[in-house]
């Protein structure tokens, strides 16, 4: 009898372990190409920062402030709004209404372009607005120069972000990977030439970024127009696209709010660093830290998207146990990745700063910040997987814990940039802890009912 029980338990464990390994494969197939595309796309911004960092502290700090403000007011807004296209295109593709993918994509492009002129006004008057919130006037003036040359990239992004969603919906990752790789190969020598050879400085880095963005738009646009893979989903620009703008905004605005709140929380860090003593140094160092952290975040973010996709699929099919396994499979990837990346960063901490600047003062400061960056890597990996369906915990932990703690340590305790980043880490620890607990004790039957309810509402909008 005991033998039979033991064999039964062993069989159940084998099935569970086999299911887990199978889920690892499914999650990996979704996440791997997205990791590659996300990293390649973000490396454009990293390359620009690295090039400018080898000019001077002023150049690096001004680009950091400009990047922060342009992300907050422009690029994050477009990314969030483009998220509304995921619902429209996803449902249309699932219902085999292929032509609607093209129509919805054009609607999104038109809508995002309409938003751009308002954003440009903020960028044009950046040198007047930044001193009003305590930023250094010299840094503000240089930041405006950089942001002005990013305006073409803003309009390019208004087209690129919907195109990206268009390809993602159809799982056409390979053309995005090829395009992103080619663009990076173009961007590196173009940025170097404009910054150093033509002596355009930070303006050259912004111009290179704008050129690369538009080249990416052209490559993906040509693929969309002429590839047989997009034959079913192509549609001409029509009156139908214009009439759907209101419908798109109803989905895009809530999506933009959630994305922007998360993105803004990190960019506030850079703006606060500009209020510290020696703002050039503090902003430069925190810019490097944030660039490293954000570049890393593109990896667990892909795991989070994969987890969200797999959980949605399994909940929609009523497979509660499979949904649990999907979460923990993505978590396993995130943990392993965090350990590997964190270890590499810590071992390379004495050389890390030299990739961004030749200034020894900045490099030494990065060495001091490196352990905190490594801790951020671990917490970011966990929250990227879990936060897909626990957004309010994510936001509350950061805005109620992270920013207040950072402000107190940075300004009151006089820990400066280190104190600000400790606040980020504190918020991230709270996020990761609460998200892990919430996921562990999730009522999956209730989640399935919520998923079905949300799905029905989306179908009504469509």
C-alpha positions as MATLAB code, in Angstrom:
seq = 'XXXXXXXXXXXXXXXXXXXXXXXXXXXXXXXXXXXXXXXXXXXXXXXXXXXXXXXXXXXXXXXXXXXXXXXXXXXXXXXXXXXXXXXXXXXXXXXXXXXXXXXXXXXXXXXXXXXXXXXXXXXXXXXXXXXXXXXXXXXXXXXXXXXXXXXXXXXXXXXXXXXXXXXXXXXXXXXXXXXXXXXXXXXXXXXXXXXXXXXXXXXXXXXXXXXXXXXXXXXXXXXXXXXXXXXXXXXXXXXXXXXXXXXXXXXXXXXXXXXXXXXXXXXXXXXXXXXXXXXXXXXXXXXXXXXXXXXXXXXXXXXXXXXXXXXXXXXXXXXXXXXXXXXXXXXXXXXXXXXXXXXXXXXXXXXXXXXXXXXXXXXXXXXXXXXXXXXXXXXXXXXXXXXXXXXXXXXXXXXXXXXXXXXXXXXXXXXXXXXXXXXXXXXXXXXXXXXXXXXXXXXXXXXXXXXXXXXXXXXXXX';
ca = [
       0.000    0.000    0.000;
       2.793    2.405    0.944;
       4.564    1.509   -2.309;
       1.457    2.401   -4.337;
       1.087    5.754   -2.538;
       4.750    6.545   -3.100;
       4.518    5.679   -6.792;
       1.372    7.809   -7.126;
       3.045   10.818   -5.490;
       6.140   10.344   -7.642;
       3.978   10.203  -10.767;
       2.120   13.397   -9.808;
       5.438   15.165   -9.122;
       6.819   13.995  -12.481;
       3.764   15.368  -14.268;
       4.027   18.667  -12.384;
       7.739   18.968  -13.053;
       7.206   18.092  -16.705;
       4.497   20.747  -16.948;
       6.809   23.302  -15.382;
       9.602   22.509  -17.838;
       7.156   22.752  -20.729;
       5.963   26.115  -19.442;
       9.581   27.314  -19.253;
       9.905   26.535  -22.960;
       6.668   28.354  -23.834;
       7.594   31.408  -21.798;
      11.119   31.439  -23.224;
       9.843   31.336  -26.795;
       7.749   34.448  -26.125;
      10.288   36.328  -24.015;
      13.574   35.694  -25.892;
      12.797   37.606  -29.109;
      11.177   40.419  -27.119;
      14.297   40.736  -24.963;
      16.435   41.086  -28.067;
      14.194   43.733  -29.660;
      13.753   45.728  -26.422;
      17.476   45.774  -25.644;
      18.440   46.767  -29.179;
      15.907   49.616  -29.227;
      16.950   51.016  -25.855;
      20.632   50.788  -26.762;
      20.075   53.761  -29.078;
      19.525   55.966  -26.044;
      22.417   54.332  -24.181;
      24.798   54.990  -27.080;
      23.766   58.656  -27.195;
      24.327   59.008  -23.431;
      27.722   57.296  -23.629;
      28.882   59.546  -26.472;
      27.797   62.719  -24.701;
      29.274   61.540  -21.391;
      32.763   61.675  -22.907;
      32.368   65.389  -23.640;
      31.926   66.959  -20.188;
      29.944   66.848  -16.955;
      27.805   69.730  -18.225;
      26.951   67.879  -21.435;
      26.087   64.670  -19.579;
      24.011   66.394  -16.903;
      22.101   68.521  -19.428;
      21.329   65.475  -21.574;
      20.219   63.630  -18.433;
      17.761   66.413  -17.556;
      16.561   66.726  -21.160;
      16.120   62.963  -21.505;
      14.207   62.875  -18.237;
      11.824   65.653  -19.240;
      11.331   64.430  -22.814;
      10.596   60.946  -21.508;
       8.135   62.276  -18.933;
       6.236   64.606  -21.251;
       6.652   62.901  -24.611;
       7.974   59.412  -25.201;
       6.293   57.813  -22.173;
       3.007   59.426  -23.187;
       3.243   57.984  -26.702;
       4.226   54.553  -25.361;
       1.280   54.540  -22.983;
      -1.196   55.643  -25.617;
       0.099   53.049  -28.075;
      -0.784   50.449  -25.453;
      -4.431   50.997  -26.371;
      -3.609   49.505  -29.761;
      -2.743   46.180  -28.125;
      -6.382   45.720  -27.182;
      -7.799   46.790  -30.542;
      -5.332   44.862  -32.689;
      -5.257   41.848  -30.387;
      -9.013   41.401  -30.445;
      -9.243   42.067  -34.194;
      -6.513   39.531  -34.942;
      -8.080   36.961  -32.628;
     -11.440   37.426  -34.384;
      -9.736   37.010  -37.796;
     -10.731   40.568  -38.759;
      -7.302   41.106  -40.276;
      -8.059   44.282  -42.212;
      -8.921   46.047  -38.954;
      -5.304   45.727  -37.810;
      -4.255   48.131  -40.530;
      -7.179   50.464  -39.831;
      -6.496   50.554  -36.081;
      -2.773   51.117  -36.680;
      -3.465   54.159  -38.866;
      -5.909   55.451  -36.268;
      -3.241   55.190  -33.574;
      -0.631   56.922  -35.738;
      -2.976   59.835  -36.501;
      -3.959   60.138  -32.826;
      -0.372   60.150  -31.584;
       0.692   62.716  -34.170;
      -2.124   65.000  -32.989;
      -0.634   64.931  -29.480;
       2.912   65.806  -30.596;
       2.508   69.591  -31.210;
       1.355   70.137  -27.619;
       4.372   68.241  -26.336;
       6.684   70.285  -28.574;
       5.559   73.495  -26.873;
       6.904   72.206  -23.561;
      10.203   71.237  -25.148;
      10.628   74.580  -26.914;
      10.263   76.487  -23.651;
      12.246   74.009  -21.544;
      14.927   76.575  -20.697;
      12.218   78.800  -19.187;
      10.350   76.048  -17.330;
      13.243   74.156  -15.701;
      14.591   77.118  -13.663;
      11.075   77.567  -12.268;
      11.420   74.184  -10.536;
      14.908   74.965   -9.224;
      17.099   73.565  -12.012;
      20.440   75.163  -12.876;
      19.954   77.800  -15.661;
      23.082   76.710  -17.562;
      22.017   73.056  -17.523;
      18.480   74.101  -18.514;
      19.764   76.032  -21.528;
      21.825   73.074  -22.763;
      18.922   70.704  -22.085;
      16.684   72.788  -24.358;
      19.182   72.481  -27.221;
      19.148   68.695  -26.903;
      15.357   68.466  -26.652;
      14.836   70.671  -29.719;
      16.761   68.196  -31.876;
      14.658   65.363  -30.417;
      11.443   66.823  -31.864;
      11.836   64.869  -35.144;
      12.259   61.703  -33.052;
       8.997   62.504  -31.241;
       7.024   62.554  -34.485;
       8.895   59.460  -35.663;
       7.969   57.664  -32.444;
       4.316   58.570  -33.029;
       4.527   56.299  -36.080;
       7.049   53.747  -34.793;
       5.226   52.778  -31.591;
       1.943   51.844  -33.341;
       3.924   49.971  -36.008;
       5.670   48.005  -33.261;
       2.306   47.009  -31.748;
       1.091   46.067  -35.242;
       3.963   43.612  -35.670;
       3.805   42.304  -32.094;
       0.127   41.414  -32.460;
       0.969   39.157  -35.393;
       4.065   37.734  -33.662;
       6.243   39.188  -36.440;
       9.268   39.606  -34.184;
      11.956   38.782  -36.747;
      11.469   41.920  -38.897;
      11.557   44.078  -35.749;
      14.742   42.344  -34.599;
      16.416   42.764  -38.002;
      15.340   46.398  -38.217;
      16.501   47.191  -34.657;
      19.866   45.530  -35.269;
      20.447   47.433  -38.513;
      19.425   50.713  -36.883;
      21.870   50.185  -34.015;
      24.651   49.466  -36.518;
      23.785   52.765  -38.218;
      23.327   54.749  -35.013;
      26.728   54.056  -33.447;
      28.900   55.481  -36.275;
      26.340   58.208  -37.051;
      26.282   59.392  -33.444;
      30.086   59.275  -33.174;
      30.472   61.271  -36.397;
      27.962   63.950  -35.436;
      29.170   64.309  -31.842;
      32.942   64.203  -32.317;
      33.900   64.600  -35.977;
      31.397   67.334  -36.833;
      31.700   68.693  -33.274;
      27.949   69.068  -32.771;
      28.212   67.813  -29.201;
      24.984   66.846  -27.463;
      22.928   68.219  -30.358;
      24.638   65.672  -32.602;
      23.563   62.843  -30.293;
      19.956   64.040  -30.433;
      20.092   64.393  -34.210;
      21.509   60.869  -34.563;
      18.694   59.529  -32.386;
      16.110   61.319  -34.549;
      17.653   59.982  -37.767;
      17.738   56.447  -36.366;
      14.101   56.652  -35.270;
      12.945   57.719  -38.725;
      15.109   55.104  -40.440;
      13.435   52.477  -38.257;
      10.034   53.843  -39.276;
      10.990   53.617  -42.957;
      12.269   50.028  -42.700;
       9.228   48.730  -40.805;
       6.872   50.756  -42.992;
       8.349   49.252  -46.169;
       8.052   45.770  -44.674;
       4.428   46.431  -43.777;
       3.669   47.691  -47.298;
       5.418   45.049  -49.361;
       5.837   41.869  -47.278;
       3.534   38.934  -47.954;
       3.433   38.342  -44.182;
       1.369   41.538  -43.825;
      -0.821   40.939  -46.867;
      -3.963   40.110  -44.884;
      -3.576   42.953  -42.391;
      -2.692   45.764  -44.801;
      -5.332   48.410  -45.336;
      -5.321   51.775  -47.124;
      -5.655   54.998  -45.145;
      -9.375   55.724  -45.149;
     -12.145   57.702  -43.504;
     -12.695   54.729  -41.224;
      -9.354   55.405  -39.506;
     -10.365   58.992  -38.754;
     -13.784   58.012  -37.392;
     -12.164   55.577  -34.943;
      -9.992   58.230  -33.239;
     -12.475   58.729  -30.395;
     -12.682   54.995  -29.794;
      -8.886   54.772  -29.725;
      -8.555   57.574  -27.166;
     -11.030   55.813  -24.835;
      -8.605   52.898  -24.641;
      -5.367   54.883  -24.988;
      -5.867   57.392  -22.161;
      -6.227   54.812  -19.321;
      -3.277   52.891  -20.772;
      -1.186   56.083  -20.938;
      -2.013   57.000  -17.335;
      -0.753   53.678  -15.989;
       2.421   53.649  -18.083;
       3.224   57.306  -17.428;
       2.782   57.069  -13.663;
       5.326   54.261  -13.510;
       7.725   55.972  -15.907;
       7.413   59.396  -14.302;
       8.301   58.024  -10.888;
      11.785   57.116  -12.110;
      12.342   60.320  -14.062;
      11.461   62.441  -11.007;
      14.674   61.067   -9.529;
      16.763   62.849  -12.165;
      14.861   66.112  -11.724;
      15.386   65.957   -7.939;
      19.109   65.388   -8.413;
      19.264   68.744  -10.200;
      18.272   70.435   -6.923;
      21.224   69.001   -4.984;
      24.544   70.787   -4.369;
      26.872   70.242   -7.356;
      23.983   69.326   -9.682;
      26.304   68.533  -12.609;
      27.940   65.681  -10.690;
      24.772   64.361   -9.048;
      22.701   64.452  -12.235;
      25.494   62.850  -14.263;
      25.898   59.946  -11.836;
      22.187   59.295  -11.389;
      21.758   59.490  -15.145;
      24.306   56.684  -15.537;
      22.627   54.644  -12.800;
      19.191   55.107  -14.341;
      20.472   54.253  -17.822;
      21.992   51.002  -16.533;
      18.870   50.181  -14.536;
      16.523   50.901  -17.432;
      18.630   48.938  -19.914;
      18.494   45.973  -17.565;
      14.747   46.416  -17.029;
      14.081   45.692  -20.710;
      15.025   42.060  -20.000;
      12.666   41.234  -17.075;
      10.020   43.423  -18.734;
       9.963   40.890  -21.580;
       9.528   38.123  -18.984;
       6.629   40.113  -17.522;
       4.964   40.461  -20.917;
       5.439   36.739  -21.500;
       3.939   35.976  -18.087;
       0.985   38.262  -18.758;
       0.406   36.624  -22.137;
       0.605   33.085  -20.793;
      -1.563   33.843  -17.732;
      -4.199   35.526  -19.906;
      -4.209   32.565  -22.285;
      -4.597   30.013  -19.503;
      -7.205   31.998  -17.551;
      -9.181   32.464  -20.733;
      -9.072   28.711  -21.252;
     -10.039   28.071  -17.619;
      -6.709   26.414  -16.743;
      -6.065   27.761  -13.247;
      -3.154   25.481  -12.389;
      -1.462   26.298  -15.693;
      -1.807   30.025  -14.917;
       0.014   29.508  -11.604;
       2.768   27.547  -13.322;
       3.142   30.317  -15.942;
       3.772   32.916  -13.224;
       6.401   30.852  -11.462;
       8.103   29.897  -14.730;
       8.535   33.583  -15.595;
       9.677   34.240  -12.017;
      12.353   31.549  -12.354;
      13.714   33.238  -15.452;
      13.698   36.609  -13.694;
      15.551   35.329  -10.612;
      18.280   33.597  -12.628;
      18.690   36.663  -14.849;
      18.874   39.007  -11.837;
      21.595   36.944  -10.156;
      23.679   36.800  -13.338;
      23.357   40.500  -14.195;
      23.793   41.641  -10.585;
      26.967   39.581  -10.209;
      28.435   40.924  -13.453;
      27.671   44.537  -12.530;
      29.196   44.161   -9.072;
      32.375   42.557  -10.420;
      32.715   45.317  -13.049;
      31.879   48.215  -10.719;
      35.375   49.753  -10.881;
      35.223   49.952  -14.692;
      31.510   50.610  -15.187;
      31.696   54.388  -15.088;
      34.412   54.592  -17.741;
      31.916   53.366  -20.345;
      30.016   56.637  -19.873;
      32.644   59.229  -19.026;
      36.361   59.902  -18.501;
      35.687   62.056  -15.418;
      37.319   60.284  -12.443;
      34.977   61.971   -9.960;
      31.941   60.536  -11.747;
      33.567   57.110  -12.133;
      34.362   56.914   -8.401;
      30.806   57.939   -7.517;
      29.451   55.139   -9.766;
      31.608   52.638   -7.813;
      29.878   53.766   -4.597;
      26.451   53.442   -6.247;
      27.120   50.027   -7.824;
      25.896   47.846   -4.880;
      22.634   49.806   -4.842;
      22.264   49.330   -8.603;
      22.751   45.570   -8.117;
      20.014   45.530   -5.482;
      17.748   47.430   -7.871;
      18.428   44.798  -10.526;
      17.066   42.070   -8.238;
      13.929   43.951   -7.180;
      13.240   45.185  -10.723;
      13.367   41.640  -12.064;
      10.733   40.461   -9.606;
       8.380   43.405   -9.952;
       8.559   43.284  -13.763;
       7.039   39.808  -13.688;
       4.450   40.435  -10.979;
       3.406   44.028  -11.660;
       1.550   43.168  -14.846;
      -1.532   42.588  -12.749;
      -0.747   44.414   -9.488;
      -0.269   47.954  -10.783;
      -1.701   49.764   -7.765;
       0.693   48.053   -5.366;
       3.530   49.003   -7.682;
       2.576   52.679   -7.812;
       1.630   53.015   -4.152;
       4.867   51.478   -2.887;
       6.961   53.843   -4.937;
       5.056   57.097   -4.495;
       4.268   56.539   -0.817;
       7.588   54.952    0.151;
      10.283   55.338   -2.512;
      10.119   59.039   -3.336;
       9.513   60.278    0.255;
      12.341   58.131    1.652;
      14.652   59.237   -1.149;
      13.842   62.911   -0.600;
      14.469   62.672    3.159;
      17.767   60.809    2.766;
      18.945   62.957   -0.137;
      18.101   66.394    1.223;
      17.558   66.082    4.991;
      20.165   63.408    5.762;
      22.501   64.966    3.149;
      23.237   61.649    1.418;
      22.642   63.438   -1.900;
      22.332   61.163   -4.953;
      23.032   58.062   -2.894;
      20.099   58.907   -0.639;
      17.793   59.393   -3.616;
      18.730   55.989   -5.002;
      18.320   54.323   -1.594;
      14.765   55.641   -1.709;
      14.311   53.968   -5.087;
      15.625   50.707   -3.662;
      13.370   50.991   -0.586;
      10.326   51.481   -2.783;
      11.382   48.592   -4.998;
      11.822   46.275   -2.005;
       8.330   47.138   -0.783;
       6.972   46.620   -4.299;
       8.630   43.246   -4.758;
       7.593   42.005   -1.323;
       3.941   42.991   -1.682;
       3.739   41.763   -5.272;
       5.271   38.410   -4.326;
       2.817   37.983   -1.446;
      -0.130   39.057   -3.581;
       0.820   36.590   -6.304;
       1.376   33.759   -3.832;
      -2.088   34.208   -2.315;
      -3.901   35.003   -5.580;
      -7.415   33.578   -5.894;
      -7.096   32.267   -9.441;
     -10.791   31.484   -9.802;
     -11.575   35.110   -9.018;
      -8.882   36.248  -11.441;
     -10.465   34.158  -14.177;
     -13.866   35.797  -13.574;
     -12.249   39.263  -13.649;
     -10.400   38.402  -16.848;
     -13.585   37.280  -18.580;
     -15.395   40.441  -17.403;
     -12.614   42.723  -18.741;
     -12.521   40.788  -22.001;
     -16.255   41.285  -22.495;
     -15.930   45.044  -21.900;
     -13.145   45.244  -24.484;
     -15.276   43.384  -26.987;
     -18.106   45.854  -26.407;
     -15.744   48.767  -27.211;
     -14.605   47.050  -30.380;
];
